[in-house]
Amino acid sequence: MPKTNDMDVARLKGFSPFGALKTDNLESLLAKVTTLQASQGETLFSKGDSDERSVYLLSGTIELTTDGSTKRRVTGGTDEANHPIAPMFPRQETAVAVNDVQYFTIDSELLDMTLMLHQTGVYEVSDFGSKPSAEEGDWMTSFLRTELFQQIPPHSIQQLFMRLKRRDFKAGDIVIQQGSAGDYFYIVRSGKCMVSRETPAGKKNIDLAVMGPGGSFGEEALISETERNATVTMQTDGILMQLGREDFQELLNEPLVVQLDNEQADEAAADGAIWLDVRVPSECAANSKSGAVNVPLYLLRHKLDVLDKATPYIVYCDTGRRSAAAAFILNKKGYQSAVLRGGLNSGQQH
């Protein structure tokens, strides 16, 4: 199925629900549209497919079948073709080209998120300065697709984008320094950042990760009220979107991190949740929950593969600070987690 480049904003606007969006929004989405061709007899998608991309027919005719029985035909240029074809996921039908067809696809969730943000008055390119370059345009798309964003309550989304502030950096600039106080949460709009950590011996820093548009960092120190545990340096010139401590707590941390008291946590454990101890191994060895998995907070980002996204975790430390930071990281990556309120030292234990 060869790709073509026949789409523009004016043509995109003729399809539903793109016509409800402004030109800036359409230009941003246009970069995410994939235009394809299929020859007679080729399958566009099959029943049971779970690739969540909306499909729109531009020209030609397709046949939609279920279990070998033809249900209907759709021809490009008709009213039916102006709407997504067989929009349910997994697919309930198979689509086959009756003749040569041209069609386009776009990420369904991205489209839905863009509509929601537009209709709440949030998703406006002008909110963030001048019209973004192709690379800059990816930051919002990438952030919209993160597990973190999917969990933000709708009423918080508008406030989040209104309170983000733009910061411009040059290559080599240090954004945050290990050991300094936490003050901001950051989302990468353009450019690349290197995350590094000092070794205990004070030798050369260890490079941990490179982050590009849509990546975010800085939450651990804000949640746990401790010093920064890594240094982030700009690898290239770039733009970061900055959110202050109080706004972060209100809009991201509080809505996303579930707190359980001791009784609720015990009930969750009895129902199959796993205790996750995020203290250092020596603390865990001295006093820990029976059957707990130990992954220290400072290693959590790099040890996520030892955890199971299908398993709920009850995260704990001594005071609840480190565990709250850990739960935020887990939730951001799509894991199920809750925090033992107050930690092991809260006096709630029995």
Backbone torsions as a table, in degrees:
resi	resn	phi	psi	omega
1	MET	NA	92.0	-177.0
2	PRO	-66.6	148.6	177.6
3	LYS	-88.0	150.4	174.7
4	THR	-128.3	174.8	-179.0
5	ASN	-128.8	53.1	-173.0
6	ASP	-99.7	7.2	-176.7
7	MET	-96.9	144.2	171.0
8	ASP	-142.0	174.7	-175.5
9	VAL	-60.9	-42.6	-177.5
10	ALA	-61.5	-41.6	-179.5
11	ARG	-71.4	-40.0	-179.8
12	LEU	-61.5	-36.7	-176.8
13	LYS	-63.4	-19.8	-179.4
14	GLY	-78.1	-7.5	-179.1
15	PHE	-103.8	150.4	-179.9
16	SER	-90.1	135.0	6.8
17	PRO	-101.7	22.8	-175.4
18	PHE	-60.9	-29.4	-178.3
19	GLY	-62.6	-17.4	-179.7
20	ALA	-82.8	-6.1	-175.1
21	LEU	-99.6	157.2	176.7
22	LYS	-81.9	165.8	-175.2
23	THR	-58.5	-42.0	179.8
24	ASP	-59.7	-41.9	178.7
25	ASN	-65.3	-41.8	-179.0
26	LEU	-65.4	-38.7	178.3
27	GLU	-63.8	-37.9	177.6
28	SER	-65.8	-43.5	-179.6
29	LEU	-70.9	-31.1	-177.6
30	LEU	-57.0	-35.6	179.3
31	ALA	-66.9	-16.2	-178.3
32	LYS	-102.1	0.6	179.2
33	VAL	-83.5	135.9	174.3
34	THR	-113.2	119.8	179.9
35	THR	-101.3	129.6	-172.8
36	LEU	-131.1	162.9	173.7
37	GLN	-124.0	148.0	176.0
38	ALA	-136.2	138.2	179.1
39	SER	-87.7	165.5	179.2
40	GLN	-51.0	129.5	178.3
41	GLY	91.0	-13.0	179.1
42	GLU	-75.1	147.4	178.9
43	THR	-94.0	128.4	177.5
44	LEU	-82.4	-42.9	173.0
45	PHE	-158.0	160.7	-175.9
46	SER	-118.0	153.9	175.7
47	LYS	-57.0	132.5	-179.0
48	GLY	97.0	-14.6	177.7
49	ASP	-59.8	140.8	-178.5
50	SER	-118.4	11.4	176.0
51	ASP	-69.3	108.5	-170.6
52	GLU	-81.5	72.2	175.7
53	ARG	-124.7	131.1	177.1
54	SER	-74.9	137.7	-177.2
55	VAL	-115.3	130.3	179.1
56	TYR	-125.4	134.2	-178.5
57	LEU	-90.3	125.4	179.4
58	LEU	-92.5	-45.5	-179.6
59	SER	-153.7	161.9	-177.4
60	GLY	85.5	-175.3	-177.3
61	THR	-128.7	138.6	174.9
62	ILE	-119.8	156.1	177.8
63	GLU	-115.7	130.2	179.8
64	LEU	-105.1	124.3	-176.7
65	THR	-126.5	155.4	173.9
66	THR	-132.2	120.0	-179.9
67	ASP	53.4	39.3	175.8
68	GLY	85.9	-9.0	-179.5
69	SER	-98.5	129.1	179.9
70	THR	-70.3	128.9	178.9
71	LYS	-98.8	-43.3	-176.6
72	ARG	-170.1	167.2	174.3
73	ARG	-120.9	147.8	177.6
74	VAL	-128.1	134.1	-179.2
75	THR	-118.3	137.3	179.4
76	GLY	-58.5	142.8	179.3
77	GLY	93.1	-10.1	177.3
78	THR	-88.0	166.3	-180.0
79	ASP	-61.3	-38.5	-179.2
80	GLU	-63.1	-35.0	-179.3
81	ALA	-73.0	-14.7	178.3
82	ASN	-80.6	-3.9	176.7
83	HIS	-112.2	158.5	179.1
84	PRO	-60.1	140.1	-178.6
85	ILE	-83.8	127.4	176.9
86	ALA	44.2	66.9	-169.0
87	PRO	-75.1	-8.6	-177.1
88	MET	-75.7	145.9	177.3
89	PHE	-124.5	137.5	-8.8
90	PRO	-58.3	160.0	-177.1
91	ARG	-59.0	137.3	179.0
92	GLN	-94.7	-9.4	-176.9
93	GLU	-139.6	164.3	172.5
94	THR	-107.5	135.0	-179.1
95	ALA	-111.7	123.3	-178.9
96	VAL	-125.9	139.2	-179.8
97	ALA	-72.7	125.2	176.0
98	VAL	-79.0	-35.2	174.8
99	ASN	-142.0	-170.3	179.0
100	ASP	-65.1	128.3	-177.8
101	VAL	-128.1	157.3	172.7
102	GLN	-126.3	137.1	-178.2
103	TYR	-150.4	166.9	175.9
104	PHE	-133.0	156.9	179.7
105	THR	-131.5	155.9	176.3
106	ILE	-151.9	149.6	179.1
107	ASP	-57.9	120.2	-174.6
108	SER	-64.5	-40.7	-177.2
109	GLU	-69.6	-38.6	177.1
110	LEU	-61.5	-44.0	179.0
111	LEU	-61.5	-44.3	-179.1
112	ASP	-64.6	-42.3	179.3
113	MET	-64.1	-41.1	179.7
114	THR	-62.7	-41.7	177.7
115	LEU	-62.7	-43.5	-179.3
116	MET	-63.0	-45.1	-179.4
117	LEU	-66.4	-40.6	178.6
118	HIS	-62.6	-43.1	-175.7
119	GLN	-75.3	-14.5	173.8
120	THR	-98.7	5.1	177.1
121	GLY	77.6	22.9	-174.6
122	VAL	-101.0	-48.7	-166.7
123	TYR	-83.5	79.2	177.0
124	GLU	-124.5	125.5	-179.6
125	VAL	-56.3	-35.1	-177.6
126	SER	-63.6	-21.0	179.0
127	ASP	-63.4	-21.3	-171.8
128	PHE	-118.1	26.7	177.1
129	GLY	98.3	-149.9	-177.0
130	SER	-70.0	165.9	-179.6
131	LYS	-58.3	130.0	-173.5
132	PRO	-74.4	154.8	172.1
133	SER	-73.4	176.5	179.6
134	ALA	-59.7	-40.7	-179.9
135	GLU	-66.8	-44.2	-179.2
136	GLU	-63.6	-35.3	-179.8
137	GLY	-61.5	-23.5	-178.8
138	ASP	-73.8	-21.2	-173.9
139	TRP	-63.8	-42.5	-177.8
140	MET	-72.2	-40.6	177.4
141	THR	-58.2	-47.1	-179.3
142	SER	-64.1	-41.4	-179.4
143	PHE	-67.3	-37.8	178.7
144	LEU	-61.9	-27.7	-176.4
145	ARG	-89.3	-6.0	-178.5
146	THR	-73.2	153.4	175.8
147	GLU	-60.1	-34.1	179.9
148	LEU	-58.5	-50.6	-176.0
149	PHE	-65.1	-36.8	-177.9
150	GLN	-60.2	-23.8	-175.4
151	GLN	-96.6	-5.1	-179.7
152	ILE	-72.1	126.9	177.6
153	PRO	-58.0	141.0	-177.3
154	PRO	-52.3	-37.8	-177.8
155	HIS	-68.5	-19.0	179.8
156	SER	-87.3	-21.1	-173.9
157	ILE	-63.9	-45.8	-179.7
158	GLN	-60.7	-44.9	179.2
159	GLN	-63.4	-38.4	-179.6
160	LEU	-58.8	-50.8	-177.2
161	PHE	-70.0	-29.4	177.3
162	MET	-70.2	-30.3	-174.7
163	ARG	-94.2	-10.7	176.3
164	LEU	-65.7	139.0	178.6
165	LYS	-120.8	140.7	-178.0
166	ARG	-82.0	136.5	173.4
167	ARG	-131.0	130.5	178.8
168	ASP	-100.0	136.8	-178.6
169	PHE	-130.7	156.1	175.1
170	LYS	-105.7	157.4	176.5
171	ALA	-55.8	132.9	-179.5
172	GLY	95.2	-15.0	178.1
173	ASP	-65.6	138.4	175.0
174	ILE	-90.6	120.2	-179.1
175	VAL	-81.9	-51.3	173.1
176	ILE	-133.7	147.9	-176.1
177	GLN	-114.1	130.1	176.7
178	GLN	-55.7	132.3	179.5
179	GLY	96.1	-13.5	179.5
180	SER	-84.5	167.4	179.6
181	ALA	-74.4	146.9	177.9
182	GLY	-82.2	133.3	-179.7
183	ASP	-133.8	-29.3	-175.8
184	TYR	-137.1	154.5	168.9
185	PHE	-104.6	140.7	-173.6
186	TYR	-125.5	145.0	170.0
187	ILE	-122.6	132.2	-178.9
188	VAL	-78.6	121.0	176.8
189	ARG	-91.2	-45.2	176.0
190	SER	-150.7	160.2	-178.6
191	GLY	87.2	-174.4	-178.8
192	LYS	-132.9	144.2	179.0
193	CYS	-121.1	145.1	173.4
194	MET	-106.1	128.4	175.3
195	VAL	-98.8	124.4	-178.3
196	SER	-136.4	160.0	-177.8
197	ARG	-136.3	138.7	177.2
198	GLU	-71.3	143.2	176.1
199	THR	-81.6	155.8	179.1
200	PRO	-56.7	-30.7	-178.6
201	ALA	-80.8	-4.7	178.1
202	GLY	76.7	17.7	179.1
203	LYS	-83.6	-158.4	-176.6
204	LYS	-58.5	140.4	179.0
205	ASN	-61.0	149.4	175.7
206	ILE	-96.1	124.2	177.0
207	ASP	-78.3	125.9	-175.0
208	LEU	-102.2	-40.5	-175.3
209	ALA	-164.3	154.8	171.7
210	VAL	-112.2	131.9	179.9
211	MET	-116.7	137.2	177.2
212	GLY	-116.9	-166.0	-176.6
213	PRO	-51.7	131.3	-178.9
214	GLY	94.4	-17.5	177.0
215	GLY	-70.7	154.5	-179.5
216	SER	-138.0	154.5	-178.7
217	PHE	-159.8	167.6	174.4
218	GLY	102.6	1.0	-173.3
219	GLU	-76.7	-30.5	-172.5
220	GLU	-58.3	-48.1	-177.7
221	ALA	-67.3	-32.0	179.5
222	LEU	-69.2	-38.6	-177.2
223	ILE	-78.6	-46.2	-174.5
224	SER	-85.8	-7.9	-179.7
225	GLU	57.4	41.5	177.8
226	THR	-122.5	-178.8	179.8
227	GLU	-72.9	159.1	175.4
228	ARG	-59.0	135.6	-177.7
229	ASN	-100.6	7.7	177.5
230	ALA	-158.2	164.9	175.5
231	THR	-107.6	137.5	176.7
232	VAL	-119.0	123.0	-177.0
233	THR	-122.5	138.8	177.6
234	MET	-70.4	125.4	174.0
235	GLN	-83.2	-27.8	-179.9
236	THR	-135.8	170.0	167.2
237	ASP	-59.4	147.0	-178.6
238	GLY	-170.5	176.3	179.8
239	ILE	-126.4	131.7	176.0
240	LEU	-116.8	146.6	173.3
241	MET	-100.7	128.8	-168.1
242	GLN	-115.5	135.2	178.1
243	LEU	-125.7	126.9	-177.1
244	GLY	-69.9	164.9	-175.2
245	ARG	-55.0	-52.8	-175.9
246	GLU	-65.0	-39.5	177.6
247	ASP	-65.8	-39.4	178.0
248	PHE	-61.0	-46.9	-179.2
249	GLN	-60.9	-43.6	-176.3
250	GLU	-70.8	-44.0	-169.1
251	LEU	-95.0	-25.1	-176.4
252	LEU	-118.0	-53.6	-173.0
253	ASN	-67.5	-53.5	-176.3
254	GLU	-61.7	-42.9	179.4
255	PRO	-69.4	-26.9	-170.9
256	LEU	-95.8	-27.0	-174.8
257	VAL	-100.0	113.2	179.4
258	VAL	-84.1	132.1	179.1
259	GLN	-107.3	132.1	177.8
260	LEU	-117.1	137.3	172.1
261	ASP	-78.0	177.2	-172.7
262	ASN	-60.1	-42.8	-178.2
263	GLU	-66.2	-43.8	178.5
264	GLN	-62.9	-39.3	180.0
265	ALA	-66.3	-41.8	178.1
266	ASP	-62.6	-39.2	178.3
267	GLU	-65.1	-41.1	178.8
268	ALA	-64.0	-40.7	178.1
269	ALA	-64.0	-39.8	178.6
270	ALA	-64.8	-27.5	179.9
271	ASP	-88.1	3.0	174.7
272	GLY	116.9	-4.6	176.6
273	ALA	-68.6	150.4	-178.4
274	ILE	-106.5	134.7	174.7
275	TRP	-71.1	135.0	177.9
276	LEU	-124.9	111.9	-179.1
277	ASP	-92.9	118.4	-176.3
278	VAL	-104.8	17.4	174.5
279	ARG	-83.7	173.3	177.8
280	VAL	-71.4	157.2	-175.0
281	PRO	-54.4	-36.0	-178.9
282	SER	-66.0	-36.5	176.6
283	GLU	-67.4	-41.5	-179.5
284	CYS	-63.8	-40.0	-178.9
285	ALA	-65.3	-31.5	-177.5
286	ALA	-77.1	-31.3	-174.8
287	ASN	-167.4	113.2	-178.6
288	SER	-150.3	166.2	176.6
289	LYS	-75.5	143.7	179.3
290	SER	-61.5	128.5	178.0
291	GLY	79.5	7.5	-176.8
292	ALA	-68.7	145.4	170.6
293	VAL	-92.1	133.2	-178.4
294	ASN	-107.3	113.3	173.1
295	VAL	-133.2	102.4	-178.4
296	PRO	-56.1	145.6	-177.4
297	LEU	-52.9	-42.3	-174.5
298	TYR	-69.0	-14.9	177.6
299	LEU	-104.7	-5.4	-168.2
300	LEU	-58.3	-46.0	-177.9
301	ARG	-58.2	-29.2	-174.2
302	HIS	-100.4	0.8	-179.3
303	LYS	-123.2	18.1	-176.8
304	LEU	-62.4	-23.4	-178.0
305	ASP	-69.7	-12.2	177.1
306	VAL	-84.5	-7.6	-179.3
307	LEU	-105.0	161.8	-175.2
308	ASP	-116.4	123.4	-179.2
309	LYS	-65.8	-19.7	179.8
310	ALA	-84.9	-7.9	-177.1
311	THR	-103.8	129.0	174.1
312	PRO	-77.0	141.3	-178.9
313	TYR	-119.8	141.8	171.6
314	ILE	-106.6	110.6	-172.1
315	VAL	-93.6	136.1	179.4
316	TYR	-145.5	158.9	171.1
317	CYS	-144.6	-153.5	180.0
318	ASP	-80.9	-39.4	-171.9
319	THR	-117.3	-13.9	-176.0
320	GLY	99.6	-10.8	-177.9
321	ARG	-73.3	-54.6	-179.8
322	ARG	-64.2	-36.9	-179.1
323	SER	-67.9	-34.5	176.8
324	ALA	-64.7	-41.5	177.1
325	ALA	-63.6	-40.9	179.8
326	ALA	-64.9	-42.7	-179.9
327	ALA	-63.2	-37.4	178.2
328	PHE	-62.2	-44.8	178.6
329	ILE	-61.4	-45.2	-179.2
330	LEU	-62.6	-46.8	-179.4
331	ASN	-63.8	-36.5	179.3
332	LYS	-63.3	-29.5	-178.9
333	LYS	-96.2	6.3	175.2
334	GLY	92.1	12.2	176.5
335	TYR	-88.7	160.1	177.6
336	GLN	-97.5	118.5	-178.8
337	SER	-149.4	153.9	172.5
338	ALA	-140.0	161.8	-174.6
339	VAL	-110.0	139.0	171.2
340	LEU	-74.4	110.2	-174.3
341	ARG	-59.4	125.3	177.8
342	GLY	81.8	-12.1	178.6
343	GLY	72.3	-169.4	-176.4
344	LEU	-69.3	-22.4	-177.2
345	ASN	-95.0	14.4	-173.4
346	SER	-79.6	-11.0	-177.2
347	GLY	85.6	1.9	179.0
348	GLN	-88.3	-12.5	-175.4
349	GLN	-71.1	151.4	176.3
350	HIS	-140.9	NA	NA
